[in-house]
């Protein structure tokens, strides 16, 4: 038996070892173990980053698929309600059967949605995922802008209060210089204490 293992054997050994371990490894533990095994730190970091990107892409693709399936279910319920209503109207009017045409159109629409929801192409999913990311980025920017506007309006209110207080103090100081005989709050409080003695 040789002490040198091929990359496939190394992968299988590590897979079996990790299957027996209950907890996974943190990033720093994984990097340390790989560097101790003779794998370059940059290669491990790069592989971890690639895996994280793949996970993010996979999660995004799953969100697109779930959204499409949810939309299919909603459309199925809506079309069922509309078509039952139309069938009832057709039955009550009794002037010839026409309900099959809306049913046929609904069937084509549902077939198209079912294909899109349950058997999507990879390019189709990727395009939808990019659209979803752009839409979420626009929404995030709008939230940030709204927060900034609220922050500015709050700052404007605080500024107005400070200006109002400053003007009140300034006008009080000016009126004191114009009419020195006018009692101020401090001199009034001293007079009150003098009277009480």
PyMOL commands that set and color helices and strands:
alter all, ss='L'
color gray80, all
select helices_A, chain A and resi 7-20+27-36+41-93+99-118+122-178+185-196
alter helices_A, ss='H'
color red, helices_A
deselect
rebuild
show_as cartoon
